[in-house]
Amino acid sequence: MVCGKLVAASFNADCVDAKGYVHWDRIKPAHYCGAPYQNAFVAAYEAMSVDTPYNGPERDAFEAHRLSMFEDI
């Protein structure tokens, strides 16, 4: 999560495809864990999957939206 106003950004051209999607395996970002964890970082490009305990209409709507974001890939 980023809190604040983004005023500038830069990237290497080989880290983004022609449609503007980021190649996460090339940039391999890391996230700072926060003060309680002192100097710890976590790899932000590794995926973790957990089951969703709720299967109601909100989940179905989210899944439809999630899939629609990647229609053109």
CHARMM-style PDB file with segment names, atoms N, HN, CA, C and O in Angstrom:
ATOM      1  N   MET     1       0.843  -1.160   0.000  1.00  0.00      PROA
ATOM      2  CA  MET     1       0.000   0.000   0.000  1.00  0.00      PROA
ATOM      3  C   MET     1       0.892   1.227   0.000  1.00  0.00      PROA
ATOM      4  O   MET     1       1.872   1.305   0.741  1.00  0.00      PROA
ATOM      5  N   VAL     2       0.539   2.173  -0.835  1.00  0.00      PROA
ATOM      6  HN  VAL     2      -0.256   2.110  -1.437  1.00  0.00      PROA
ATOM      7  CA  VAL     2       1.255   3.443  -0.888  1.00  0.00      PROA
ATOM      8  C   VAL     2       0.318   4.527  -0.384  1.00  0.00      PROA
ATOM      9  O   VAL     2      -0.792   4.683  -0.894  1.00  0.00      PROA
ATOM     10  N   CYS     3       0.755   5.259   0.593  1.00  0.00      PROA
ATOM     11  HN  CYS     3       1.656   5.132   1.007  1.00  0.00      PROA
ATOM     12  CA  CYS     3      -0.041   6.365   1.126  1.00  0.00      PROA
ATOM     13  C   CYS     3       0.681   7.658   0.795  1.00  0.00      PROA
ATOM     14  O   CYS     3       1.832   7.847   1.186  1.00  0.00      PROA
ATOM     15  N   GLY     4       0.024   8.530   0.092  1.00  0.00      PROA
ATOM     16  HN  GLY     4      -0.912   8.376  -0.225  1.00  0.00      PROA
ATOM     17  CA  GLY     4       0.635   9.797  -0.268  1.00  0.00      PROA
ATOM     18  C   GLY     4       0.397  10.107  -1.725  1.00  0.00      PROA
ATOM     19  O   GLY     4      -0.372   9.426  -2.404  1.00  0.00      PROA
ATOM     20  N   LYS     5       1.054  11.124  -2.193  1.00  0.00      PROA
ATOM     21  HN  LYS     5       1.679  11.677  -1.642  1.00  0.00      PROA
ATOM     22  CA  LYS     5       0.894  11.575  -3.569  1.00  0.00      PROA
ATOM     23  C   LYS     5       2.143  11.203  -4.361  1.00  0.00      PROA
ATOM     24  O   LYS     5       3.254  11.587  -3.993  1.00  0.00      PROA
ATOM     25  N   LEU     6       1.962  10.464  -5.434  1.00  0.00      PROA
ATOM     26  HN  LEU     6       1.060  10.153  -5.732  1.00  0.00      PROA
ATOM     27  CA  LEU     6       3.068  10.105  -6.303  1.00  0.00      PROA
ATOM     28  C   LEU     6       3.410  11.302  -7.169  1.00  0.00      PROA
ATOM     29  O   LEU     6       2.556  11.806  -7.898  1.00  0.00      PROA
ATOM     30  N   VAL     7       4.642  11.757  -7.097  1.00  0.00      PROA
ATOM     31  HN  VAL     7       5.336  11.347  -6.505  1.00  0.00      PROA
ATOM     32  CA  VAL     7       5.045  12.936  -7.867  1.00  0.00      PROA
ATOM     33  C   VAL     7       6.015  12.597  -8.994  1.00  0.00      PROA
ATOM     34  O   VAL     7       6.208  13.414  -9.895  1.00  0.00      PROA
ATOM     35  N   ALA     8       6.625  11.427  -8.969  1.00  0.00      PROA
ATOM     36  HN  ALA     8       6.469  10.764  -8.236  1.00  0.00      PROA
ATOM     37  CA  ALA     8       7.533  11.022 -10.033  1.00  0.00      PROA
ATOM     38  C   ALA     8       7.721   9.514  -9.997  1.00  0.00      PROA
ATOM     39  O   ALA     8       7.624   8.890  -8.940  1.00  0.00      PROA
ATOM     40  N   ALA     9       7.985   8.947 -11.137  1.00  0.00      PROA
ATOM     41  HN  ALA     9       8.064   9.454 -11.995  1.00  0.00      PROA
ATOM     42  CA  ALA     9       8.266   7.514 -11.231  1.00  0.00      PROA
ATOM     43  C   ALA     9       9.167   7.290 -12.428  1.00  0.00      PROA
ATOM     44  O   ALA     9       9.141   8.063 -13.385  1.00  0.00      PROA
ATOM     45  N   SER    10       9.956   6.246 -12.378  1.00  0.00      PROA
ATOM     46  HN  SER    10       9.978   5.618 -11.600  1.00  0.00      PROA
ATOM     47  CA  SER    10      10.792   5.884 -13.515  1.00  0.00      PROA
ATOM     48  C   SER    10      10.873   4.374 -13.597  1.00  0.00      PROA
ATOM     49  O   SER    10      10.598   3.680 -12.618  1.00  0.00      PROA
ATOM     50  N   PHE    11      11.249   3.861 -14.756  1.00  0.00      PROA
ATOM     51  HN  PHE    11      11.473   4.425 -15.551  1.00  0.00      PROA
ATOM     52  CA  PHE    11      11.359   2.424 -14.945  1.00  0.00      PROA
ATOM     53  C   PHE    11      12.277   2.139 -16.120  1.00  0.00      PROA
ATOM     54  O   PHE    11      12.516   3.004 -16.963  1.00  0.00      PROA
ATOM     55  N   ASN    12      12.783   0.930 -16.166  1.00  0.00      PROA
ATOM     56  HN  ASN    12      12.590   0.228 -15.481  1.00  0.00      PROA
ATOM     57  CA  ASN    12      13.557   0.479 -17.319  1.00  0.00      PROA
ATOM     58  C   ASN    12      12.577  -0.040 -18.361  1.00  0.00      PROA
ATOM     59  O   ASN    12      11.646  -0.772 -18.026  1.00  0.00      PROA
ATOM     60  N   ALA    13      12.774   0.323 -19.591  1.00  0.00      PROA
ATOM     61  HN  ALA    13      13.531   0.917 -19.863  1.00  0.00      PROA
ATOM     62  CA  ALA    13      11.847  -0.042 -20.662  1.00  0.00      PROA
ATOM     63  C   ALA    13      11.667  -1.552 -20.801  1.00  0.00      PROA
ATOM     64  O   ALA    13      10.594  -2.005 -21.201  1.00  0.00      PROA
ATOM     65  N   ASP    14      12.684  -2.332 -20.482  1.00  0.00      PROA
ATOM     66  HN  ASP    14      13.555  -1.964 -20.158  1.00  0.00      PROA
ATOM     67  CA  ASP    14      12.559  -3.783 -20.614  1.00  0.00      PROA
ATOM     68  C   ASP    14      11.774  -4.427 -19.474  1.00  0.00      PROA
ATOM     69  O   ASP    14      11.595  -5.645 -19.464  1.00  0.00      PROA
ATOM     70  N   CYS    15      11.304  -3.634 -18.517  1.00  0.00      PROA
ATOM     71  HN  CYS    15      11.449  -2.644 -18.524  1.00  0.00      PROA
ATOM     72  CA  CYS    15      10.513  -4.155 -17.399  1.00  0.00      PROA
ATOM     73  C   CYS    15       9.008  -3.997 -17.610  1.00  0.00      PROA
ATOM     74  O   CYS    15       8.215  -4.405 -16.761  1.00  0.00      PROA
ATOM     75  N   VAL    16       8.616  -3.409 -18.735  1.00  0.00      PROA
ATOM     76  HN  VAL    16       9.260  -3.078 -19.425  1.00  0.00      PROA
ATOM     77  CA  VAL    16       7.202  -3.189 -19.040  1.00  0.00      PROA
ATOM     78  C   VAL    16       6.952  -3.659 -20.466  1.00  0.00      PROA
ATOM     79  O   VAL    16       7.759  -3.395 -21.357  1.00  0.00      PROA
ATOM     80  N   ASP    17       5.826  -4.363 -20.690  1.00  0.00      PROA
ATOM     81  HN  ASP    17       5.171  -4.577 -19.966  1.00  0.00      PROA
ATOM     82  CA  ASP    17       5.533  -4.818 -22.045  1.00  0.00      PROA
ATOM     83  C   ASP    17       4.850  -3.718 -22.857  1.00  0.00      PROA
ATOM     84  O   ASP    17       4.645  -2.611 -22.358  1.00  0.00      PROA
ATOM     85  N   ALA    18       4.502  -4.020 -24.099  1.00  0.00      PROA
ATOM     86  HN  ALA    18       4.668  -4.919 -24.504  1.00  0.00      PROA
ATOM     87  CA  ALA    18       3.924  -3.024 -25.009  1.00  0.00      PROA
ATOM     88  C   ALA    18       2.586  -2.481 -24.525  1.00  0.00      PROA
ATOM     89  O   ALA    18       2.204  -1.371 -24.896  1.00  0.00      PROA
ATOM     90  N   LYS    19       1.864  -3.248 -23.699  1.00  0.00      PROA
ATOM     91  HN  LYS    19       2.175  -4.150 -23.398  1.00  0.00      PROA
ATOM     92  CA  LYS    19       0.567  -2.803 -23.180  1.00  0.00      PROA
ATOM     93  C   LYS    19       0.698  -2.057 -21.862  1.00  0.00      PROA
ATOM     94  O   LYS    19      -0.301  -1.578 -21.325  1.00  0.00      PROA
ATOM     95  N   GLY    20       1.905  -1.950 -21.334  1.00  0.00      PROA
ATOM     96  HN  GLY    20       2.716  -2.339 -21.771  1.00  0.00      PROA
ATOM     97  CA  GLY    20       2.116  -1.242 -20.075  1.00  0.00      PROA
ATOM     98  C   GLY    20       2.088  -2.132 -18.850  1.00  0.00      PROA
ATOM     99  O   GLY    20       2.143  -1.630 -17.727  1.00  0.00      PROA
ATOM    100  N   TYR    21       2.004  -3.452 -19.038  1.00  0.00      PROA
ATOM    101  HN  TYR    21       1.959  -3.859 -19.950  1.00  0.00      PROA
ATOM    102  CA  TYR    21       2.000  -4.367 -17.903  1.00  0.00      PROA
ATOM    103  C   TYR    21       3.433  -4.602 -17.419  1.00  0.00      PROA
ATOM    104  O   TYR    21       4.352  -4.750 -18.225  1.00  0.00      PROA
ATOM    105  N   VAL    22       3.610  -4.633 -16.118  1.00  0.00      PROA
ATOM    106  HN  VAL    22       2.864  -4.513 -15.463  1.00  0.00      PROA
ATOM    107  CA  VAL    22       4.927  -4.812 -15.517  1.00  0.00      PROA
ATOM    108  C   VAL    22       5.341  -6.281 -15.581  1.00  0.00      PROA
ATOM    109  O   VAL    22       4.534  -7.175 -15.326  1.00  0.00      PROA
ATOM    110  N   HSD    23       6.605  -6.520 -15.923  1.00  0.00      PROA
ATOM    111  HN  HSD    23       7.261  -5.794 -16.130  1.00  0.00      PROA
ATOM    112  CA  HSD    23       7.197  -7.864 -15.859  1.00  0.00      PROA
ATOM    113  C   HSD    23       7.765  -8.030 -14.454  1.00  0.00      PROA
ATOM    114  O   HSD    23       8.920  -7.685 -14.204  1.00  0.00      PROA
ATOM    115  N   TRP    24       6.952  -8.562 -13.529  1.00  0.00      PROA
ATOM    116  HN  TRP    24       6.014  -8.843 -13.732  1.00  0.00      PROA
ATOM    117  CA  TRP    24       7.353  -8.655 -12.121  1.00  0.00      PROA
ATOM    118  C   TRP    24       8.586  -9.520 -11.935  1.00  0.00      PROA
ATOM    119  O   TRP    24       9.377  -9.272 -11.025  1.00  0.00      PROA
ATOM    120  N   ASP    25       8.768 -10.533 -12.777  1.00  0.00      PROA
ATOM    121  HN  ASP    25       8.125 -10.735 -13.516  1.00  0.00      PROA
ATOM    122  CA  ASP    25       9.933 -11.397 -12.635  1.00  0.00      PROA
ATOM    123  C   ASP    25      11.234 -10.671 -12.977  1.00  0.00      PROA
ATOM    124  O   ASP    25      12.316 -11.149 -12.634  1.00  0.00      PROA
ATOM    125  N   ARG    26      11.141  -9.528 -13.646  1.00  0.00      PROA
ATOM    126  HN  ARG    26      10.263  -9.140 -13.925  1.00  0.00      PROA
ATOM    127  CA  ARG    26      12.335  -8.746 -13.978  1.00  0.00      PROA
ATOM    128  C   ARG    26      12.650  -7.689 -12.920  1.00  0.00      PROA
ATOM    129  O   ARG    26      13.819  -7.426 -12.642  1.00  0.00      PROA
ATOM    130  N   ILE    27      11.627  -7.087 -12.332  1.00  0.00      PROA
ATOM    131  HN  ILE    27      10.677  -7.301 -12.558  1.00  0.00      PROA
ATOM    132  CA  ILE    27      11.902  -6.012 -11.368  1.00  0.00      PROA
ATOM    133  C   ILE    27      12.054  -6.514  -9.944  1.00  0.00      PROA
ATOM    134  O   ILE    27      12.777  -5.908  -9.153  1.00  0.00      PROA
ATOM    135  N   LYS    28      11.390  -7.606  -9.600  1.00  0.00      PROA
ATOM    136  HN  LYS    28      10.803  -8.098 -10.242  1.00  0.00      PROA
ATOM    137  CA  LYS    28      11.482  -8.240  -8.284  1.00  0.00      PROA
ATOM    138  C   LYS    28      11.478  -7.230  -7.135  1.00  0.00      PROA
ATOM    139  O   LYS    28      12.483  -7.075  -6.441  1.00  0.00      PROA
ATOM    140  N   PRO    29      10.349  -6.544  -6.934  1.00  0.00      PROA
ATOM    141  CA  PRO    29      10.282  -5.546  -5.872  1.00  0.00      PROA
ATOM    142  C   PRO    29      10.305  -6.174  -4.476  1.00  0.00      PROA
ATOM    143  O   PRO    29       9.987  -7.350  -4.301  1.00  0.00      PROA
ATOM    144  N   ALA    30      10.682  -5.379  -3.510  1.00  0.00      PROA
ATOM    145  HN  ALA    30      10.941  -4.423  -3.652  1.00  0.00      PROA
ATOM    146  CA  ALA    30      10.677  -5.813  -2.113  1.00  0.00      PROA
ATOM    147  C   ALA    30       9.921  -4.766  -1.305  1.00  0.00      PROA
ATOM    148  O   ALA    30       9.951  -3.579  -1.631  1.00  0.00      PROA
ATOM    149  N   HSD    31       9.244  -5.211  -0.248  1.00  0.00      PROA
ATOM    150  HN  HSD    31       9.220  -6.175   0.017  1.00  0.00      PROA
ATOM    151  CA  HSD    31       8.491  -4.305   0.612  1.00  0.00      PROA
ATOM    152  C   HSD    31       9.128  -4.271   1.996  1.00  0.00      PROA
ATOM    153  O   HSD    31       9.537  -5.299   2.536  1.00  0.00      PROA
ATOM    154  N   TYR    32       9.200  -3.104   2.541  1.00  0.00      PROA
ATOM    155  HN  TYR    32       8.868  -2.269   2.103  1.00  0.00      PROA
ATOM    156  CA  TYR    32       9.686  -2.929   3.908  1.00  0.00      PROA
ATOM    157  C   TYR    32       8.593  -3.383   4.866  1.00  0.00      PROA
ATOM    158  O   TYR    32       7.434  -3.004   4.703  1.00  0.00      PROA
ATOM    159  N   CYS    33       8.945  -4.184   5.857  1.00  0.00      PROA
ATOM    160  HN  CYS    33       9.887  -4.492   5.990  1.00  0.00      PROA
ATOM    161  CA  CYS    33       7.957  -4.758   6.775  1.00  0.00      PROA
ATOM    162  C   CYS    33       7.509  -3.807   7.875  1.00  0.00      PROA
ATOM    163  O   CYS    33       6.495  -4.064   8.524  1.00  0.00      PROA
ATOM    164  N   GLY    34       8.213  -2.747   8.098  1.00  0.00      PROA
ATOM    165  HN  GLY    34       9.037  -2.538   7.572  1.00  0.00      PROA
ATOM    166  CA  GLY    34       7.811  -1.787   9.121  1.00  0.00      PROA
ATOM    167  C   GLY    34       8.693  -1.840  10.349  1.00  0.00      PROA
ATOM    168  O   GLY    34       9.479  -2.769  10.533  1.00  0.00      PROA
ATOM    169  N   ALA    35       8.550  -0.827  11.184  1.00  0.00      PROA
ATOM    170  HN  ALA    35       7.911  -0.072  11.035  1.00  0.00      PROA
ATOM    171  CA  ALA    35       9.404  -0.657  12.359  1.00  0.00      PROA
ATOM    172  C   ALA    35       9.425  -1.855  13.304  1.00  0.00      PROA
ATOM    173  O   ALA    35      10.498  -2.190  13.806  1.00  0.00      PROA
ATOM    174  N   PRO    36       8.290  -2.524  13.576  1.00  0.00      PROA
ATOM    175  CA  PRO    36       8.351  -3.649  14.509  1.00  0.00      PROA
ATOM    176  C   PRO    36       9.278  -4.786  14.045  1.00  0.00      PROA
ATOM    177  O   PRO    36       9.735  -5.592  14.855  1.00  0.00      PROA
ATOM    178  N   TYR    37       9.545  -4.838  12.742  1.00  0.00      PROA
ATOM    179  HN  TYR    37       9.174  -4.183  12.084  1.00  0.00      PROA
ATOM    180  CA  TYR    37      10.383  -5.901  12.189  1.00  0.00      PROA
ATOM    181  C   TYR    37      11.801  -5.423  11.901  1.00  0.00      PROA
ATOM    182  O   TYR    37      12.573  -6.124  11.247  1.00  0.00      PROA
ATOM    183  N   GLN    38      12.138  -4.255  12.376  1.00  0.00      PROA
ATOM    184  HN  GLN    38      11.511  -3.685  12.907  1.00  0.00      PROA
ATOM    185  CA  GLN    38      13.462  -3.642  12.252  1.00  0.00      PROA
ATOM    186  C   GLN    38      13.868  -3.513  10.790  1.00  0.00      PROA
ATOM    187  O   GLN    38      13.261  -2.721  10.070  1.00  0.00      PROA
ATOM    188  N   ASN    39      14.854  -4.245  10.326  1.00  0.00      PROA
ATOM    189  HN  ASN    39      15.347  -4.889  10.911  1.00  0.00      PROA
ATOM    190  CA  ASN    39      15.349  -4.078   8.961  1.00  0.00      PROA
ATOM    191  C   ASN    39      14.861  -5.181   8.012  1.00  0.00      PROA
ATOM    192  O   ASN    39      15.566  -5.517   7.061  1.00  0.00      PROA
ATOM    193  N   ALA    40      13.690  -5.741   8.243  1.00  0.00      PROA
ATOM    194  HN  ALA    40      13.117  -5.467   9.016  1.00  0.00      PROA
ATOM    195  CA  ALA    40      13.190  -6.853   7.432  1.00  0.00      PROA
ATOM    196  C   ALA    40      12.447  -6.374   6.188  1.00  0.00      PROA
ATOM    197  O   ALA    40      11.695  -5.400   6.228  1.00  0.00      PROA
ATOM    198  N   PHE    41      12.672  -7.071   5.105  1.00  0.00      PROA
ATOM    199  HN  PHE    41      13.283  -7.862   5.073  1.00  0.00      PROA
ATOM    200  CA  PHE    41      11.970  -6.853   3.843  1.00  0.00      PROA
ATOM    201  C   PHE    41      11.368  -8.177   3.408  1.00  0.00      PROA
ATOM    202  O   PHE    41      11.822  -9.239   3.832  1.00  0.00      PROA
ATOM    203  N   VAL    42      10.355  -8.117   2.568  1.00  0.00      PROA
ATOM    204  HN  VAL    42       9.985  -7.254   2.224  1.00  0.00      PROA
ATOM    205  CA  VAL    42       9.725  -9.319   2.044  1.00  0.00      PROA
ATOM    206  C   VAL    42       9.640  -9.184   0.525  1.00  0.00      PROA
ATOM    207  O   VAL    42       9.389  -8.096   0.006  1.00  0.00      PROA
ATOM    208  N   ALA    43       9.847 -10.275  -0.172  1.00  0.00      PROA
ATOM    209  HN  ALA    43      10.051 -11.158   0.250  1.00  0.00      PROA
ATOM    210  CA  ALA    43       9.777 -10.257  -1.637  1.00  0.00      PROA
ATOM    211  C   ALA    43       8.327 -10.057  -2.069  1.00  0.00      PROA
ATOM    212  O   ALA    43       7.458 -10.861  -1.731  1.00  0.00      PROA
ATOM    213  N   ALA    44       8.071  -8.999  -2.808  1.00  0.00      PROA
ATOM    214  HN  ALA    44       8.777  -8.346  -3.083  1.00  0.00      PROA
ATOM    215  CA  ALA    44       6.706  -8.666  -3.211  1.00  0.00      PROA
ATOM    216  C   ALA    44       6.281  -9.388  -4.479  1.00  0.00      PROA
ATOM    217  O   ALA    44       5.110  -9.321  -4.855  1.00  0.00      PROA
ATOM    218  N   TYR    45       7.190 -10.070  -5.144  1.00  0.00      PROA
ATOM    219  HN  TYR    45       8.141 -10.124  -4.839  1.00  0.00      PROA
ATOM    220  CA  TYR    45       6.862 -10.740  -6.393  1.00  0.00      PROA
ATOM    221  C   TYR    45       6.491 -12.206  -6.193  1.00  0.00      PROA
ATOM    222  O   TYR    45       6.106 -12.874  -7.153  1.00  0.00      PROA
ATOM    223  N   GLU    46       6.596 -12.712  -4.989  1.00  0.00      PROA
ATOM    224  HN  GLU    46       6.908 -12.170  -4.209  1.00  0.00      PROA
ATOM    225  CA  GLU    46       6.215 -14.096  -4.724  1.00  0.00      PROA
ATOM    226  C   GLU    46       4.730 -14.144  -4.386  1.00  0.00      PROA
ATOM    227  O   GLU    46       4.250 -13.360  -3.566  1.00  0.00      PROA
ATOM    228  N   ALA    47       4.017 -15.049  -5.007  1.00  0.00      PROA
ATOM    229  HN  ALA    47       4.408 -15.685  -5.673  1.00  0.00      PROA
ATOM    230  CA  ALA    47       2.571 -15.164  -4.790  1.00  0.00      PROA
ATOM    231  C   ALA    47       2.266 -16.202  -3.715  1.00  0.00      PROA
ATOM    232  O   ALA    47       2.944 -17.221  -3.593  1.00  0.00      PROA
ATOM    233  N   MET    48       1.230 -15.911  -2.947  1.00  0.00      PROA
ATOM    234  HN  MET    48       0.679 -15.083  -3.047  1.00  0.00      PROA
ATOM    235  CA  MET    48       0.761 -16.847  -1.933  1.00  0.00      PROA
ATOM    236  C   MET    48      -0.740 -16.991  -2.142  1.00  0.00      PROA
ATOM    237  O   MET    48      -1.444 -15.995  -2.306  1.00  0.00      PROA
ATOM    238  N   SER    49      -1.220 -18.196  -2.137  1.00  0.00      PROA
ATOM    239  HN  SER    49      -0.648 -19.005  -2.003  1.00  0.00      PROA
ATOM    240  CA  SER    49      -2.636 -18.434  -2.371  1.00  0.00      PROA
ATOM    241  C   SER    49      -3.280 -19.050  -1.134  1.00  0.00      PROA
ATOM    242  O   SER    49      -2.738 -19.981  -0.540  1.00  0.00      PROA
ATOM    243  N   VAL    50      -4.435 -18.526  -0.755  1.00  0.00      PROA
ATOM    244  HN  VAL    50      -4.876 -17.769  -1.238  1.00  0.00      PROA
ATOM    245  CA  VAL    50      -5.206 -19.087   0.348  1.00  0.00      PROA
ATOM    246  C   VAL    50      -6.659 -19.219  -0.105  1.00  0.00      PROA
ATOM    247  O   VAL    50      -7.130 -18.428  -0.922  1.00  0.00      PROA
ATOM    248  N   ASP    51      -7.352 -20.193   0.413  1.00  0.00      PROA
ATOM    249  HN  ASP    51      -6.969 -20.836   1.077  1.00  0.00      PROA
ATOM    250  CA  ASP    51      -8.751 -20.377   0.064  1.00  0.00      PROA
ATOM    251  C   ASP    51      -9.604 -19.260   0.653  1.00  0.00      PROA
ATOM    252  O   ASP    51      -9.321 -18.745   1.735  1.00  0.00      PROA
ATOM    253  N   THR    52     -10.640 -18.902  -0.070  1.00  0.00      PROA
ATOM    254  HN  THR    52     -10.871 -19.321  -0.948  1.00  0.00      PROA
ATOM    255  CA  THR    52     -11.586 -17.904   0.405  1.00  0.00      PROA
ATOM    256  C   THR    52     -12.681 -18.624   1.183  1.00  0.00      PROA
ATOM    257  O   THR    52     -13.376 -19.470   0.621  1.00  0.00      PROA
ATOM    258  N   PRO    53     -12.847 -18.307   2.461  1.00  0.00      PROA
ATOM    259  CA  PRO    53     -13.827 -19.037   3.268  1.00  0.00      PROA
ATOM    260  C   PRO    53     -15.271 -18.662   2.956  1.00  0.00      PROA
ATOM    261  O   PRO    53     -16.193 -19.352   3.391  1.00  0.00      PROA
ATOM    262  N   TYR    54     -15.482 -17.571   2.201  1.00  0.00      PROA
ATOM    263  HN  TYR    54     -14.733 -17.011   1.847  1.00  0.00      PROA
ATOM    264  CA  TYR    54     -16.831 -17.089   1.925  1.00  0.00      PROA
ATOM    265  C   TYR    54     -17.097 -17.173   0.430  1.00  0.00      PROA
ATOM    266  O   TYR    54     -16.272 -16.732  -0.370  1.00  0.00      PROA
ATOM    267  N   ASN    55     -18.221 -17.725   0.049  1.00  0.00      PROA
ATOM    268  HN  ASN    55     -18.891 -18.083   0.699  1.00  0.00      PROA
ATOM    269  CA  ASN    55     -18.562 -17.868  -1.364  1.00  0.00      PROA
ATOM    270  C   ASN    55     -19.886 -17.193  -1.689  1.00  0.00      PROA
ATOM    271  O   ASN    55     -20.774 -17.825  -2.262  1.00  0.00      PROA
ATOM    272  N   GLY    56     -20.031 -15.939  -1.340  1.00  0.00      PROA
ATOM    273  HN  GLY    56     -19.310 -15.426  -0.876  1.00  0.00      PROA
ATOM    274  CA  GLY    56     -21.267 -15.205  -1.591  1.00  0.00      PROA
ATOM    275  C   GLY    56     -21.199 -14.380  -2.866  1.00  0.00      PROA
ATOM    276  O   GLY    56     -20.231 -14.481  -3.620  1.00  0.00      PROA
ATOM    277  N   PRO    57     -22.222 -13.563  -3.113  1.00  0.00      PROA
ATOM    278  CA  PRO    57     -22.292 -12.778  -4.347  1.00  0.00      PROA
ATOM    279  C   PRO    57     -21.174 -11.740  -4.475  1.00  0.00      PROA
ATOM    280  O   PRO    57     -20.774 -11.411  -5.592  1.00  0.00      PROA
ATOM    281  N   GLU    58     -20.669 -11.228  -3.372  1.00  0.00      PROA
ATOM    282  HN  GLU    58     -20.994 -11.496  -2.465  1.00  0.00      PROA
ATOM    283  CA  GLU    58     -19.578 -10.260  -3.440  1.00  0.00      PROA
ATOM    284  C   GLU    58     -18.317 -10.903  -4.007  1.00  0.00      PROA
ATOM    285  O   GLU    58     -17.592 -10.290  -4.791  1.00  0.00      PROA
ATOM    286  N   ARG    59     -18.068 -12.136  -3.604  1.00  0.00      PROA
ATOM    287  HN  ARG    59     -18.657 -12.634  -2.968  1.00  0.00      PROA
ATOM    288  CA  ARG    59     -16.898 -12.856  -4.117  1.00  0.00      PROA
ATOM    289  C   ARG    59     -17.057 -13.132  -5.605  1.00  0.00      PROA
ATOM    290  O   ARG    59     -16.098 -12.983  -6.362  1.00  0.00      PROA
ATOM    291  N   ASP    60     -18.228 -13.523  -6.031  1.00  0.00      PROA
ATOM    292  HN  ASP    60     -19.007 -13.644  -5.416  1.00  0.00      PROA
ATOM    293  CA  ASP    60     -18.475 -13.768  -7.456  1.00  0.00      PROA
ATOM    294  C   ASP    60     -18.290 -12.496  -8.282  1.00  0.00      PROA
ATOM    295  O   ASP    60     -17.717 -12.538  -9.370  1.00  0.00      PROA
ATOM    296  N   ALA    61     -18.773 -11.372  -7.767  1.00  0.00      PROA
ATOM    297  HN  ALA    61     -19.238 -11.337  -6.883  1.00  0.00      PROA
ATOM    298  CA  ALA    61     -18.619 -10.093  -8.462  1.00  0.00      PROA
ATOM    299  C   ALA    61     -17.143  -9.703  -8.537  1.00  0.00      PROA
ATOM    300  O   ALA    61     -16.682  -9.222  -9.572  1.00  0.00      PROA
ATOM    301  N   PHE    62     -16.404  -9.906  -7.452  1.00  0.00      PROA
ATOM    302  HN  PHE    62     -16.778 -10.296  -6.611  1.00  0.00      PROA
ATOM    303  CA  PHE    62     -14.974  -9.601  -7.464  1.00  0.00      PROA
ATOM    304  C   PHE    62     -14.243 -10.472  -8.465  1.00  0.00      PROA
ATOM    305  O   PHE    62     -13.403  -9.974  -9.215  1.00  0.00      PROA
ATOM    306  N   GLU    63     -14.540 -11.747  -8.494  1.00  0.00      PROA
ATOM    307  HN  GLU    63     -15.223 -12.151  -7.885  1.00  0.00      PROA
ATOM    308  CA  GLU    63     -13.862 -12.666  -9.412  1.00  0.00      PROA
ATOM    309  C   GLU    63     -14.139 -12.285 -10.864  1.00  0.00      PROA
ATOM    310  O   GLU    63     -13.235 -12.340 -11.697  1.00  0.00      PROA
ATOM    311  N   ALA    64     -15.369 -11.901 -11.177  1.00  0.00      PROA
ATOM    312  HN  ALA    64     -16.104 -11.856 -10.500  1.00  0.00      PROA
ATOM    313  CA  ALA    64     -15.703 -11.456 -12.534  1.00  0.00      PROA
ATOM    314  C   ALA    64     -14.907 -10.200 -12.886  1.00  0.00      PROA
ATOM    315  O   ALA    64     -14.392 -10.078 -13.997  1.00  0.00      PROA
ATOM    316  N   HSD    65     -14.810  -9.273 -11.944  1.00  0.00      PROA
ATOM    317  HN  HSD    65     -15.229  -9.372 -11.041  1.00  0.00      PROA
ATOM    318  CA  HSD    65     -14.033  -8.049 -12.169  1.00  0.00      PROA
ATOM    319  C   HSD    65     -12.555  -8.364 -12.351  1.00  0.00      PROA
ATOM    320  O   HSD    65     -11.903  -7.817 -13.241  1.00  0.00      PROA
ATOM    321  N   ARG    66     -12.031  -9.241 -11.513  1.00  0.00      PROA
ATOM    322  HN  ARG    66     -12.560  -9.685 -10.790  1.00  0.00      PROA
ATOM    323  CA  ARG    66     -10.614  -9.612 -11.595  1.00  0.00      PROA
ATOM    324  C   ARG    66     -10.294 -10.209 -12.956  1.00  0.00      PROA
ATOM    325  O   ARG    66      -9.280  -9.858 -13.560  1.00  0.00      PROA
ATOM    326  N   LEU    67     -11.127 -11.089 -13.439  1.00  0.00      PROA
ATOM    327  HN  LEU    67     -11.950 -11.374 -12.948  1.00  0.00      PROA
ATOM    328  CA  LEU    67     -10.890 -11.724 -14.728  1.00  0.00      PROA
ATOM    329  C   LEU    67     -11.016 -10.714 -15.883  1.00  0.00      PROA
ATOM    330  O   LEU    67     -10.300 -10.819 -16.878  1.00  0.00      PROA
ATOM    331  N   SER    68     -11.911  -9.756 -15.749  1.00  0.00      PROA
ATOM    332  HN  SER    68     -12.492  -9.671 -14.940  1.00  0.00      PROA
ATOM    333  CA  SER    68     -12.099  -8.770 -16.815  1.00  0.00      PROA
ATOM    334  C   SER    68     -10.888  -7.867 -16.978  1.00  0.00      PROA
ATOM    335  O   SER    68     -10.660  -7.332 -18.063  1.00  0.00      PROA
ATOM    336  N   MET    69     -10.103  -7.688 -15.911  1.00  0.00      PROA
ATOM    337  HN  MET    69     -10.288  -8.122 -15.029  1.00  0.00      PROA
ATOM    338  CA  MET    69      -8.913  -6.836 -16.005  1.00  0.00      PROA
ATOM    339  C   MET    69      -7.857  -7.438 -16.930  1.00  0.00      PROA
ATOM    340  O   MET    69      -6.996  -6.720 -17.439  1.00  0.00      PROA
ATOM    341  N   PHE    70      -7.919  -8.756 -17.150  1.00  0.00      PROA
ATOM    342  HN  PHE    70      -8.618  -9.339 -16.737  1.00  0.00      PROA
ATOM    343  CA  PHE    70      -6.898  -9.431 -17.930  1.00  0.00      PROA
ATOM    344  C   PHE    70      -7.451  -9.985 -19.247  1.00  0.00      PROA
ATOM    345  O   PHE    70      -6.859 -10.900 -19.820  1.00  0.00      PROA
ATOM    346  N   GLU    71      -8.562  -9.456 -19.731  1.00  0.00      PROA
ATOM    347  HN  GLU    71      -9.043  -8.713 -19.265  1.00  0.00      PROA
ATOM    348  CA  GLU    71      -9.166  -9.942 -20.970  1.00  0.00      PROA
ATOM    349  C   GLU    71      -8.237  -9.791 -22.161  1.00  0.00      PROA
ATOM    350  O   GLU    71      -8.227 -10.647 -23.045  1.00  0.00      PROA
ATOM    351  N   ASP    72      -7.462  -8.724 -22.201  1.00  0.00      PROA
ATOM    352  HN  ASP    72      -7.470  -8.029 -21.483  1.00  0.00      PROA
ATOM    353  CA  ASP    72      -6.647  -8.448 -23.376  1.00  0.00      PROA
ATOM    354  C   ASP    72      -5.246  -9.045 -23.307  1.00  0.00      PROA
ATOM    355  O   ASP    72      -4.423  -8.782 -24.184  1.00  0.00      PROA
ATOM    356  N   ILE    73      -4.970  -9.825 -22.302  1.00  0.00      PROA
ATOM    357  HN  ILE    73      -5.639 -10.037 -21.590  1.00  0.00      PROA
ATOM    358  CA  ILE    73      -3.611 -10.408 -22.168  1.00  0.00      PROA
ATOM    359  C   ILE    73      -3.556 -11.701 -22.963  1.00  0.00      PROA
ATOM    360  OT1 ILE    73      -2.518 -12.362 -22.996  1.00  0.00      PROA
TER     361      ILE     73
END
